[in-house]
Amino acid sequence: MTHEFRRTGELKEIASYPEWLQRVVAETRRDKMRVVEHELFALMRDAKLPLAAGDYAYAEQVNRALTDAVRRAAAATGTTYVDVWGLSKGHDICSDDPWVNGAQDLKNKAPRYHPFLAEHEAVAKLVASMVQK
């Protein structure tokens, strides 16, 4: 099995990605649905999650809790955890060099509250380096 990451077609077509990644997507579908069906996700998706100045600390606390839950799940299942939180430090939504889009849907760049290409590239490099070990 090769772990090379090469897309062969359209960005949003799963068949464009390597078979190993297609299997990962298929195996994690149930977990994905738990996230995307959550009320908080709908608020973020629809840009209806207003954050007052005092809410940013709470949002970070929730994000850290979700990250810790993923880390624990990886440990419990013997899965390698990819620390995207540490990787993206200094590139949050409010930084001078954000890797994640804010509340505006930026056509051809990133949907609301989703990573820009820079984060995708950084994460892909990190995952590839971990797979090659």
C-alpha positions as CSV (number, residue, x, y, z in Angstrom):
1,M,0.0,0.0,0.0
2,T,1.3,3.4,-0.9
3,H,0.7,6.4,1.4
4,E,1.5,9.0,-1.3
5,F,-1.0,11.8,-1.3
6,R,-1.9,12.8,-4.8
7,R,-5.3,14.1,-5.9
8,T,-6.3,13.1,-9.5
9,G,-9.5,15.0,-10.0
10,E,-11.9,17.5,-8.6
11,L,-11.3,18.8,-5.0
12,K,-14.8,17.8,-3.7
13,E,-14.8,14.3,-5.4
14,I,-13.7,11.6,-3.0
15,A,-12.7,9.4,-5.9
16,S,-10.0,12.0,-6.7
17,Y,-8.1,11.0,-3.6
18,P,-5.9,8.0,-2.8
19,E,-7.7,4.8,-1.8
20,W,-6.1,4.8,1.7
21,L,-7.7,8.3,2.3
22,Q,-11.0,7.2,0.8
23,R,-11.0,4.4,3.4
24,V,-10.3,6.8,6.2
25,V,-13.2,9.0,5.1
26,A,-15.5,6.0,5.0
27,E,-14.4,4.7,8.4
28,T,-14.9,8.0,10.1
29,R,-18.3,8.9,8.5
30,R,-20.3,8.1,11.6
31,D,-18.1,10.4,13.7
32,K,-18.3,13.1,11.1
33,M,-22.1,12.9,11.2
34,R,-22.1,13.3,15.0
35,V,-20.2,16.6,14.5
36,V,-22.1,18.0,11.5
37,E,-25.4,17.2,13.1
38,H,-24.6,19.0,16.3
39,E,-26.4,22.3,17.1
40,L,-23.1,24.2,17.5
41,F,-21.9,23.1,14.1
42,A,-25.1,24.4,12.5
43,L,-24.7,27.8,14.1
44,M,-21.1,28.0,12.9
45,R,-22.0,26.8,9.4
46,D,-24.8,29.3,9.1
47,A,-22.7,32.2,10.5
48,K,-25.2,32.6,13.4
49,L,-22.7,32.1,16.1
50,P,-22.1,35.6,17.3
51,L,-19.1,35.9,19.6
52,A,-18.9,38.9,22.0
53,A,-15.4,39.8,23.1
54,G,-15.8,37.8,26.3
55,D,-16.9,34.7,24.4
56,Y,-13.6,34.1,22.6
57,A,-12.1,32.5,25.7
58,Y,-15.1,30.2,26.1
59,A,-14.9,29.3,22.4
60,E,-11.3,28.4,22.8
61,Q,-12.1,26.3,25.9
62,V,-14.8,24.4,23.9
63,N,-12.3,23.9,21.0
64,R,-9.6,22.6,23.4
65,A,-12.2,20.3,25.0
66,L,-13.1,18.9,21.5
67,T,-9.4,18.5,20.7
68,D,-8.7,16.7,23.9
69,A,-11.7,14.4,23.2
70,V,-10.2,13.5,19.8
71,R,-6.8,13.0,21.4
72,R,-8.3,10.6,24.0
73,A,-10.2,8.8,21.4
74,A,-7.1,8.3,19.4
75,A,-5.2,7.0,22.4
76,A,-8.1,4.6,23.3
77,T,-8.2,3.1,19.8
78,G,-4.4,2.9,19.3
79,T,-4.7,5.6,16.5
80,T,-2.0,8.1,15.9
81,Y,-3.1,11.6,16.9
82,V,-2.2,14.5,14.6
83,D,-1.7,17.6,16.7
84,V,-3.3,20.3,14.4
85,W,-3.8,22.6,17.4
86,G,0.0,22.8,18.0
87,L,0.7,23.0,14.3
88,S,-1.6,26.0,13.7
89,K,-0.5,28.0,16.8
90,G,-0.3,31.7,15.8
91,H,-2.6,31.2,12.9
92,D,-6.0,31.5,14.5
93,I,-8.9,33.4,13.0
94,C,-7.9,36.7,14.6
95,S,-4.2,36.5,13.8
96,D,-2.3,38.5,11.2
97,D,-1.8,35.2,9.3
98,P,-5.0,33.2,9.8
99,W,-5.2,29.6,8.6
100,V,-9.0,29.4,9.4
101,N,-11.7,31.5,7.8
102,G,-14.1,33.5,10.0
103,A,-17.8,34.2,9.6
104,Q,-17.8,35.1,5.9
105,D,-18.1,32.5,3.2
106,L,-15.1,33.3,0.9
107,K,-15.8,31.7,-2.5
108,N,-12.8,29.8,-3.9
109,K,-10.9,30.3,-0.6
110,A,-12.8,28.7,2.4
111,P,-16.3,28.3,3.7
112,R,-17.1,29.9,7.0
113,Y,-15.0,28.6,10.0
114,H,-13.0,26.3,7.7
115,P,-9.3,26.1,7.0
116,F,-7.6,28.0,4.2
117,L,-5.3,26.2,1.8
118,A,-2.3,27.1,4.0
119,E,-3.6,24.9,6.9
120,H,-4.6,22.1,4.6
121,E,-1.1,22.1,3.2
122,A,0.6,22.2,6.6
123,V,-1.6,19.4,7.9
124,A,-1.1,17.3,4.8
125,K,2.7,17.6,5.2
126,L,2.5,16.7,8.9
127,V,0.3,13.7,8.2
128,A,2.5,12.5,5.3
129,S,5.6,12.8,7.6
130,M,3.8,10.7,10.3
131,V,2.7,8.1,7.8
132,Q,6.3,7.8,6.4
133,K,7.8,7.0,9.8
